[in-house]
Amino acid sequence: MTEIRTPRLLLRGWHDDDLTPMAEINADPRVMRWIDDGSVRDLDDTAEEIERWEEEWDEDGFGLFAVELLASGELIGFTGLSVPEFLPEVMPAVAISWRLGSPFWGQGYASEAAQATLEFALQDRGLDRVISISRIGDNASEKVIHKLGMLPERETAHPVHGHPLRVHAIDLTEFQA
């Protein structure tokens, strides 16, 4: 699996000892507020997620990276690419996303990891276009999306939970590495 180093982060594959810190991130209501129905996830849910993320790497040639702080080796969350099958109206598409533990918010880590992932998608994996899907009102994610140079494309509603979503996109011709 691909590893990407940024000035402060290592984007890498998942290790067995990532389960507990990722489960702690998923158990934080502040982190999960904007995700799906806002429910927290437990250790078993997180183990299933990580297993699914690893399968996506095998099936699609991309997926969600574990994000580690280079200075400490600490897992701070994930960033990566996935196929947003839950939202059929945007298909075919590849979406970039991230989830960091709340102690790591506001330090530029999400933007740094997402920028490296976007470069990986467009330059290494040869994708022509990448989208990002955010809940309307999630201003922190919108800031990261705008830093990536992505532009709003449409608004819609989550097909299961009903909350409003905004879809942003960037294509290879708009990308500034």
Backbone torsions as a table, in degrees:
resi	resn	phi	psi	omega
1	MET	NA	149.0	-179.9
2	THR	-68.4	142.3	168.8
3	GLU	-120.5	142.9	178.7
4	ILE	-128.1	128.9	174.9
5	ARG	-105.3	134.9	171.9
6	THR	-114.9	179.0	179.8
7	PRO	-55.1	-32.6	-175.7
8	ARG	-122.4	-6.4	-169.6
9	LEU	-131.1	155.5	169.1
10	LEU	-119.8	121.1	173.8
11	LEU	-98.8	120.8	-169.1
12	ARG	-148.1	177.8	174.5
13	GLY	-71.3	169.4	-176.9
14	TRP	-85.1	138.1	176.0
15	HIS	-109.6	157.6	179.3
16	ASP	-56.7	-37.1	-177.1
17	ASP	-80.0	6.6	174.0
18	ASP	-83.3	-17.1	-174.2
19	LEU	-58.6	-51.6	-176.2
20	THR	-63.9	-48.9	179.1
21	PRO	-64.5	-34.0	177.8
22	MET	-69.7	-37.0	177.1
23	ALA	-64.0	-36.5	177.0
24	GLU	-64.9	-39.1	176.4
25	ILE	-63.2	-46.4	-179.2
26	ASN	-67.9	-19.3	-179.9
27	ALA	-87.6	-4.2	-177.6
28	ASP	-88.2	115.3	-178.9
29	PRO	-60.0	-28.6	178.3
30	ARG	-67.5	-38.2	178.9
31	VAL	-69.2	-43.3	-171.9
32	MET	-84.8	-5.6	-175.2
33	ARG	-49.0	-42.2	-173.4
34	TRP	-98.4	5.5	-174.0
35	ILE	-107.2	126.4	-179.4
36	ASP	50.1	-121.2	-179.2
37	ASP	-94.8	7.4	178.6
38	GLY	87.3	1.7	-179.4
39	SER	-72.5	143.3	173.7
40	VAL	-76.9	164.0	-179.5
41	ARG	-122.9	147.0	-178.9
42	ASP	-97.1	-173.7	-177.3
43	LEU	-59.2	-44.6	-179.5
44	ASP	-65.1	-42.6	177.4
45	ASP	-59.5	-42.9	-178.6
46	THR	-66.4	-40.8	177.7
47	ALA	-60.4	-41.7	178.0
48	GLU	-65.1	-41.0	178.0
49	GLU	-60.3	-50.1	-178.0
50	ILE	-60.3	-41.5	177.9
51	GLU	-60.8	-42.8	178.8
52	ARG	-64.9	-40.4	179.5
53	TRP	-63.2	-40.3	178.4
54	GLU	-66.1	-37.9	177.2
55	GLU	-63.4	-37.5	178.9
56	GLU	-60.5	-38.5	176.2
57	TRP	-58.9	-44.7	-179.1
58	ASP	-66.2	-40.4	-175.1
59	GLU	-80.9	-41.0	-170.2
60	ASP	-106.6	-15.8	-175.8
61	GLY	80.5	8.2	173.6
62	PHE	-154.0	169.4	-179.0
63	GLY	176.7	-155.0	-178.2
64	LEU	-97.7	126.0	176.0
65	PHE	-84.5	142.6	163.0
66	ALA	-71.8	138.8	180.0
67	VAL	-111.4	122.1	-175.7
68	GLU	-119.7	139.4	172.6
69	LEU	-74.0	125.1	179.8
70	LEU	-62.2	-38.6	-175.2
71	ALA	-64.4	-34.4	-173.7
72	SER	-120.6	-14.9	-174.8
73	GLY	77.2	8.6	-176.6
74	GLU	-79.9	135.2	173.9
75	LEU	-74.4	127.9	-179.7
76	ILE	-114.0	-3.7	179.0
77	GLY	146.2	-147.9	178.5
78	PHE	-140.3	161.7	165.2
79	THR	-148.2	155.9	177.8
80	GLY	163.3	-162.3	-173.6
81	LEU	-121.4	144.2	175.6
82	SER	-152.9	164.0	176.7
83	VAL	-93.5	118.2	-174.3
84	PRO	-82.3	66.4	-176.6
85	GLU	-62.2	-22.6	179.9
86	PHE	-65.4	-16.5	-177.0
87	LEU	-122.8	77.5	-172.1
88	PRO	-55.9	-28.8	-175.8
89	GLU	-65.6	-17.7	179.5
90	VAL	-99.0	-3.0	-176.0
91	MET	-76.3	150.6	-5.2
92	PRO	-76.0	142.0	-177.9
93	ALA	-160.2	159.5	169.8
94	VAL	-124.8	130.4	-176.7
95	ALA	-112.2	143.3	172.7
96	ILE	-97.0	141.4	178.2
97	SER	-150.4	169.4	-179.9
98	TRP	-155.4	157.0	173.4
99	ARG	-152.4	115.7	179.4
100	LEU	-118.1	149.9	174.3
101	GLY	-63.1	145.5	-175.2
102	SER	-58.9	-30.0	176.7
103	PRO	-63.3	-13.4	-175.3
104	PHE	-106.9	6.8	178.1
105	TRP	-73.8	153.9	172.1
106	GLY	74.5	14.7	-178.6
107	GLN	-117.3	6.3	178.4
108	GLY	83.4	3.8	-178.6
109	TYR	-65.8	-42.2	-179.2
110	ALA	-61.7	-44.4	179.9
111	SER	-64.8	-41.8	-179.6
112	GLU	-63.6	-45.4	179.9
113	ALA	-68.6	-41.3	-178.6
114	ALA	-67.2	-39.2	178.5
115	GLN	-62.5	-44.0	178.6
116	ALA	-63.8	-37.8	179.0
117	THR	-68.6	-39.5	178.4
118	LEU	-64.4	-42.7	176.1
119	GLU	-60.2	-43.5	177.7
120	PHE	-58.2	-44.8	-177.9
121	ALA	-63.3	-48.0	-172.3
122	LEU	-84.1	-31.1	-176.3
123	GLN	-100.2	-43.3	-176.3
124	ASP	-86.0	-44.0	-176.7
125	ARG	-91.8	-5.9	174.3
126	GLY	69.6	23.7	176.7
127	LEU	-72.7	144.0	179.2
128	ASP	-88.6	-19.9	-172.4
129	ARG	-155.2	142.6	176.6
130	VAL	-134.2	141.0	176.6
131	ILE	-115.2	167.4	169.8
132	SER	-138.1	138.3	-177.7
133	ILE	-117.4	123.0	179.4
134	SER	-130.2	153.1	172.6
135	ARG	-74.7	136.2	176.2
136	ILE	-64.0	128.6	-176.0
137	GLY	108.5	-16.7	178.4
138	ASP	-82.9	78.3	-173.1
139	ASN	-64.2	-33.8	-179.8
140	ALA	-63.8	-44.7	178.1
141	SER	-66.6	-37.7	178.9
142	GLU	-61.3	-36.8	178.1
143	LYS	-63.0	-43.9	178.2
144	VAL	-62.6	-44.7	-179.3
145	ILE	-58.5	-44.4	-180.0
146	HIS	-67.3	-36.8	176.4
147	LYS	-62.0	-28.5	178.1
148	LEU	-76.2	-8.6	-178.6
149	GLY	84.3	12.3	179.9
150	MET	-79.7	144.9	-178.2
151	LEU	-115.1	146.2	177.7
152	PRO	-59.7	137.9	-178.0
153	GLU	-117.5	-40.3	-179.7
154	ARG	-164.5	160.9	170.9
155	GLU	-116.1	146.2	-178.0
156	THR	-153.8	-170.6	177.1
157	ALA	-124.9	147.1	176.0
158	HIS	-61.8	127.5	-174.3
159	PRO	-65.5	-21.4	-179.7
160	VAL	-102.8	-48.9	-172.2
161	HIS	-93.1	-16.2	173.5
162	GLY	81.6	-7.7	-178.2
163	HIS	-74.3	154.2	-177.0
164	PRO	-72.0	139.7	179.9
165	LEU	-123.8	151.4	172.0
166	ARG	-121.0	132.1	178.7
167	VAL	-105.0	126.5	175.5
168	HIS	-112.5	157.3	180.0
169	ALA	-147.6	157.3	170.7
170	ILE	-145.0	142.1	174.1
171	ASP	-117.7	169.2	-173.2
172	LEU	-55.4	-34.8	-178.5
173	THR	-70.9	-20.9	-179.9
174	GLU	-95.4	-13.0	-171.2
175	PHE	-74.9	132.0	176.6
176	GLN	-115.4	103.1	-178.4
177	ALA	-70.2	NA	NA
